[in-house]
Amino acid sequence: MSTTPAITTNGLFSIIYGTDELEPTKSALTAVLGTPPHDSPYYVGWESSGIQIGLDPNAAAKGALGPVPYWAVDDLDAALAELKKVGATVLQEPTDVGSGMKVALARAGEGSLIGLTSP
């Protein structure tokens, strides 16, 4: 058995909560984090202890309601290919979300969501 991981991450980058109830979720997380968010029509976000915390109001269309951890990787395409190889279902192919950052989303088995990001 190999001890070298097939995907090398640079740590947890963000946790994105998919929600179809943006305003109450934004209010609750603002109360928890104690700071106002960066707010836009497609994404609401905070930074806490070096981790991006976000709300995605379009998550239901991707099948991603609930929290999704996004792991920072150097090679997004290679990491997504490795997830496919082990049977994960791709829910979102690599997508540019601005400022050169790309994200992808996969589902392991019937439920666990795995987000990947390449800054």
C-alpha positions, 0 to 999 in steps of 0.5 A: 500500500502506497503512503504517498497521497494520490492528491497533494493538497495545500490544506483546507482553503474554504468551507462553502455553505449551499443555501436557498435561504440566503438572508437568514443564513447570512445573518446567522453566520455574521453573528457567529463570525462577528464581522460583516461579509463581502456581499455579492449576488452570487457569493457571500463570504467571510475570512476566519482564521485564514479560512474562507467561509462562504454562502452559495445561493446557487448551490442547489442547482449543483446538488450541493446544499449544506457545507462543502470543504474546498481543498487547495490543490496545485493541479485542479485537473489532475486532482479531479481526474484522481477523484474520478479514478476512484469512483467520485462523480463530478458535479462541477467541472473546473470553473473560473470564479474570478481573479484566476481562481478555479473550483470543482466539485465532486461527490464521493459515493452517495453523499460526501461532497469534496470541493477542490480549488486552485488559486 
